[in-house]
Amino acid sequence: MKRSEFRFFDHLRVRWAEIDAQKIVFNAHYLMYFDTAVAGYWRALALPYAESMESLAGDLYVRKATVEYHGSARYDDRLDVGLRCARIGNSSIQFLGGVFRADELLVEGELIYVFADPHTQTSRPVPPALRELLQGYEAGQGMVEVRVGDWAMLGRDASALRTAVFVEEQRIPAEMEWDAADAECVHAVAYNRLGLPLATGRLLQHVPGVAKIGRMAVSQAVRSSGVGREVLDALMKAARARGDHEVLLHAQTSAAPFYARAGFTPRGAEFEEAGIPHVEMTRAL
């Protein structure tokens, strides 16, 4: 088993609580490492797990888990946990995993899940949509489609995402979230391959030649998966296409590193909007 066999990796650092009296990672923790990697794998597939399984009318149950040990991890080691879907049967899915310290394989594992009725836990055939999605990811395909359009086209899904993130999660008053600009803006919504909306943002004209991006909202289950960046890139592409030479945005300070990675730089002092610290950031197009 080699690193090159994996498209997906979850990264971790061994904690003090995970080592045993022999000063190495306690053997059972490797199953936790693999299980944590599975959660990250679903994010990489742009699949909020609960909502996706509900839309597929089933759920996944572990049928078999095996671990083979080749070496030991120690406190403070930085580990990369690779995971890939190796085989899809009629109702079962086989995942293979490897725990690497740099290029050294320490532990390999096999997880076999069965797709089943969540009420009776009786097996069902793996849905074609899930089969194609898993095969597509392992083949290097993209997992998200970003649609760009007006409020009439995308407003229902954009509204649901913004309500969940801004009104319900961040507790911004609903009357502050909605304004007349929505009817005039260019909107973007990212969808996964099951058709579920995951992220949104909007683009308006600040002054001639300068675009303003706002209302960027990403479903909590898929944050840090790259979905938000795809929406941001789609909005910048739309701004560039209409001839804008600069784009600005008001970033929540907690999200400033995300925008910095996309080439934005801060301008001016920190300020508050809706009771949340923000900073203005700009980027040339």
C-alpha positions as CSV (number, residue, x, y, z in Angstrom):
1,M,0.0,0.0,0.0
2,K,1.4,3.4,-1.1
3,R,0.4,7.0,-0.6
4,S,-0.1,7.3,-4.4
5,E,-3.1,4.9,-4.2
6,F,-5.2,7.6,-2.4
7,R,-6.9,10.7,-3.6
8,F,-8.2,11.6,-0.2
9,F,-6.3,12.1,3.1
10,D,-7.4,13.2,6.5
11,H,-4.6,14.8,8.6
12,L,-4.1,14.6,12.3
13,R,-1.6,15.0,15.1
14,V,-1.3,12.3,17.8
15,R,-2.7,13.6,21.1
16,W,-1.4,12.7,24.6
17,A,-4.6,10.9,25.4
18,E,-4.1,8.5,22.5
19,I,-0.9,6.9,23.7
20,D,-0.6,4.0,26.1
21,A,1.8,2.7,28.7
22,Q,4.2,1.6,25.9
23,K,4.3,5.3,24.7
24,I,2.7,4.4,21.4
25,V,-0.8,5.0,20.0
26,F,-3.1,2.5,21.6
27,N,-4.2,0.0,19.0
28,A,-7.9,0.6,19.1
29,H,-7.4,4.3,18.3
30,Y,-6.5,3.5,14.7
31,L,-10.1,2.4,14.1
32,M,-11.1,5.9,15.4
33,Y,-8.6,7.4,12.9
34,F,-10.2,5.5,10.0
35,D,-13.7,6.4,11.1
36,T,-12.8,10.0,11.4
37,A,-11.3,9.8,7.9
38,V,-14.6,8.4,6.6
39,A,-16.4,11.5,7.8
40,G,-13.8,13.6,5.9
41,Y,-14.2,11.5,2.9
42,W,-18.0,12.3,2.7
43,R,-17.1,16.0,2.9
44,A,-14.7,15.5,0.0
45,L,-17.6,14.0,-1.9
46,A,-19.7,17.1,-1.0
47,L,-22.2,14.9,0.8
48,P,-23.7,16.1,4.1
49,Y,-24.1,12.6,5.5
50,A,-27.5,12.7,7.1
51,E,-29.3,14.6,4.4
52,S,-27.6,12.6,1.7
53,M,-28.6,9.2,3.2
54,E,-32.1,10.5,3.7
55,S,-32.4,11.4,0.1
56,L,-31.1,7.9,-0.9
57,A,-33.7,6.3,1.4
58,G,-31.1,4.2,3.3
59,D,-28.0,4.3,5.5
60,L,-24.6,2.6,5.8
61,Y,-23.8,0.1,8.5
62,V,-20.4,-1.4,9.3
63,R,-20.3,-5.1,8.5
64,K,-16.6,-5.7,9.0
65,A,-13.5,-3.8,10.2
66,T,-10.0,-5.1,10.1
67,V,-6.7,-3.5,11.0
68,E,-3.1,-4.7,10.2
69,Y,-0.2,-3.1,12.1
70,H,3.2,-2.5,10.5
71,G,4.6,0.2,12.8
72,S,3.7,2.4,15.7
73,A,2.8,6.1,15.9
74,R,4.0,8.1,18.9
75,Y,2.9,11.3,20.7
76,D,3.0,14.4,18.5
77,D,3.5,12.5,15.3
78,R,1.8,14.1,12.3
79,L,-0.2,11.4,10.5
80,D,-2.0,11.2,7.1
81,V,-4.9,8.8,6.9
82,G,-5.6,7.8,3.3
83,L,-9.0,6.4,2.4
84,R,-10.4,5.1,-0.9
85,C,-13.4,3.2,-2.1
86,A,-12.0,0.0,-3.5
87,R,-15.0,-2.0,-4.5
88,I,-18.8,-1.7,-4.7
89,G,-20.9,-4.9,-4.6
90,N,-24.6,-5.3,-4.8
91,S,-25.3,-3.9,-1.3
92,S,-21.8,-3.6,0.2
93,I,-19.0,-1.0,-0.2
94,Q,-15.4,-1.8,0.6
95,F,-13.1,1.0,1.8
96,L,-9.3,0.6,2.2
97,G,-7.3,2.9,4.4
98,G,-3.7,3.5,5.3
99,V,-2.1,5.5,8.2
100,F,1.1,7.1,7.0
101,R,3.9,9.0,8.8
102,A,5.3,10.9,5.8
103,D,5.8,8.0,3.3
104,E,6.0,5.2,5.9
105,L,2.9,3.0,6.1
106,L,2.2,2.3,9.8
107,V,-1.3,0.7,9.7
108,E,-3.6,-0.4,7.0
109,G,-7.3,-1.1,7.4
110,E,-10.4,-2.4,5.6
111,L,-13.9,-1.2,6.3
112,I,-16.9,-2.9,4.7
113,Y,-20.3,-1.1,4.9
114,V,-23.7,-2.4,3.9
115,F,-26.3,-0.1,2.5
116,A,-29.6,-0.9,4.3
117,D,-33.0,0.2,5.3
118,P,-32.6,2.5,8.3
119,H,-35.7,1.1,10.0
120,T,-35.2,-2.6,9.6
121,Q,-31.4,-2.7,8.9
122,T,-32.0,-5.1,6.1
123,S,-29.7,-4.7,3.2
124,R,-30.7,-2.9,0.0
125,P,-28.8,-2.5,-3.3
126,V,-26.4,0.4,-3.4
127,P,-28.3,3.2,-5.2
128,P,-27.0,3.9,-8.7
129,A,-26.5,7.6,-7.8
130,L,-24.2,6.7,-4.9
131,R,-22.4,4.1,-6.9
132,E,-21.7,6.6,-9.7
133,L,-20.7,9.3,-7.2
134,L,-18.1,7.1,-5.4
135,Q,-16.7,5.8,-8.7
136,G,-16.5,9.4,-10.1
137,Y,-14.6,10.7,-7.1
138,E,-12.1,7.9,-7.3
139,A,-11.7,8.6,-11.0
140,G,-10.8,12.2,-10.2
141,Q,-14.0,13.9,-11.2
142,G,-15.4,17.0,-9.6
143,M,-18.1,16.7,-7.0
144,V,-19.8,20.1,-7.3
145,E,-21.6,22.0,-9.9
146,V,-21.9,25.8,-9.5
147,R,-24.9,27.5,-11.1
148,V,-24.8,31.2,-11.8
149,G,-28.0,33.1,-12.4
150,D,-30.6,35.5,-11.1
151,W,-32.8,35.4,-8.0
152,A,-35.7,33.9,-9.9
153,M,-33.5,31.0,-10.9
154,L,-31.5,30.4,-7.7
155,G,-33.4,32.4,-5.0
156,R,-35.1,29.5,-3.3
157,D,-31.9,27.5,-2.6
158,A,-29.8,30.6,-1.9
159,S,-32.5,31.8,0.6
160,A,-32.6,28.4,2.4
161,L,-28.8,28.4,2.8
162,R,-28.6,31.9,4.0
163,T,-31.4,31.4,6.5
164,A,-29.6,28.3,7.9
165,V,-26.2,30.0,8.2
166,F,-26.9,33.6,9.0
167,V,-30.3,33.6,10.7
168,E,-30.3,30.3,12.5
169,E,-26.6,29.6,13.1
170,Q,-25.2,33.2,13.5
171,R,-28.5,34.6,14.9
172,I,-28.5,37.6,12.6
173,P,-32.0,39.2,12.6
174,A,-33.9,38.1,9.5
175,E,-34.8,41.7,8.7
176,M,-31.1,42.5,8.3
177,E,-30.5,39.6,6.0
178,W,-32.9,40.4,3.2
179,D,-32.7,43.5,1.0
180,A,-33.8,44.8,-2.4
181,A,-30.3,44.1,-3.9
182,D,-31.1,40.3,-4.2
183,A,-33.4,41.1,-7.2
184,E,-30.5,42.8,-9.0
185,C,-27.5,40.7,-8.1
186,V,-25.8,37.8,-9.9
187,H,-26.2,34.8,-7.6
188,A,-24.2,31.5,-7.4
189,V,-25.2,28.3,-5.8
190,A,-23.1,25.1,-5.5
191,Y,-24.9,21.7,-5.8
192,N,-23.6,18.3,-5.1
193,R,-24.2,15.4,-7.4
194,L,-27.4,14.5,-5.6
195,G,-28.7,17.9,-6.4
196,L,-28.5,19.2,-2.8
197,P,-27.6,23.0,-2.5
198,L,-24.4,23.4,-0.4
199,A,-23.1,27.0,-0.7
200,T,-24.1,30.4,-2.1
201,G,-22.9,33.9,-2.7
202,R,-23.9,37.0,-4.6
203,L,-22.3,39.6,-6.8
204,L,-23.3,43.3,-7.2
205,Q,-21.9,46.4,-8.7
206,H,-20.2,48.5,-6.0
207,V,-19.0,51.3,-8.4
208,P,-18.2,51.1,-12.1
209,G,-15.4,48.6,-12.6
210,V,-15.6,47.4,-9.0
211,A,-17.6,44.3,-8.0
212,K,-18.7,43.4,-4.5
213,I,-19.2,39.9,-3.3
214,G,-21.4,39.2,-0.4
215,R,-23.8,36.8,1.4
216,M,-21.3,34.0,1.2
217,A,-22.8,31.0,3.0
218,V,-21.6,27.4,3.2
219,S,-23.5,24.5,4.7
220,Q,-21.8,23.6,8.0
221,A,-21.4,19.9,7.0
222,V,-19.2,20.7,4.0
223,R,-17.0,23.6,5.3
224,S,-13.3,23.3,4.5
225,S,-14.1,21.0,1.6
226,G,-13.5,23.5,-1.2
227,V,-17.1,24.1,-2.0
228,G,-17.0,27.8,-0.8
229,R,-14.0,28.4,-2.9
230,E,-15.8,27.1,-6.0
231,V,-18.6,29.6,-5.4
232,L,-16.1,32.4,-4.8
233,D,-14.3,31.6,-8.1
234,A,-17.5,31.5,-10.0
235,L,-18.5,34.9,-8.8
236,M,-15.1,36.4,-9.6
237,K,-15.3,34.8,-13.1
238,A,-18.7,36.5,-13.6
239,A,-17.2,39.9,-12.4
240,R,-14.3,39.5,-14.8
241,A,-16.6,38.6,-17.7
242,R,-18.6,41.8,-17.3
243,G,-15.4,43.9,-17.3
244,D,-14.8,44.6,-13.6
245,H,-11.1,45.1,-12.7
246,E,-11.4,44.8,-8.9
247,V,-13.6,42.9,-6.4
248,L,-14.1,43.7,-2.8
249,L,-16.0,42.1,0.1
250,H,-16.7,42.4,3.8
251,A,-15.2,39.3,5.4
252,Q,-16.1,38.1,8.8
253,T,-12.7,38.2,10.5
254,S,-13.0,34.4,11.3
255,A,-13.2,33.8,7.5
256,A,-10.4,36.3,6.5
257,P,-7.8,33.4,6.1
258,F,-10.2,31.7,3.6
259,Y,-10.3,34.9,1.5
260,A,-6.5,35.5,1.9
261,R,-5.9,32.1,0.4
262,A,-7.9,33.2,-2.6
263,G,-5.7,36.3,-3.1
264,F,-7.6,38.9,-1.2
265,T,-5.8,41.4,1.0
266,P,-7.3,43.4,3.9
267,R,-7.9,47.1,3.6
268,G,-8.7,49.4,6.5
269,A,-9.5,48.8,10.1
270,E,-11.8,46.1,11.5
271,F,-15.4,47.1,11.9
272,E,-18.8,45.5,12.9
273,E,-21.7,44.4,10.8
274,A,-24.7,42.8,12.4
275,G,-22.7,42.6,15.6
276,I,-20.0,40.5,14.0
277,P,-16.4,41.7,13.4
278,H,-15.6,42.2,9.7
279,V,-12.7,43.5,7.6
280,E,-12.8,44.8,4.1
281,M,-10.7,42.8,1.6
282,T,-9.9,43.4,-2.0
283,R,-8.4,41.7,-5.0
284,A,-7.5,42.7,-8.5
285,L,-9.2,40.8,-11.3
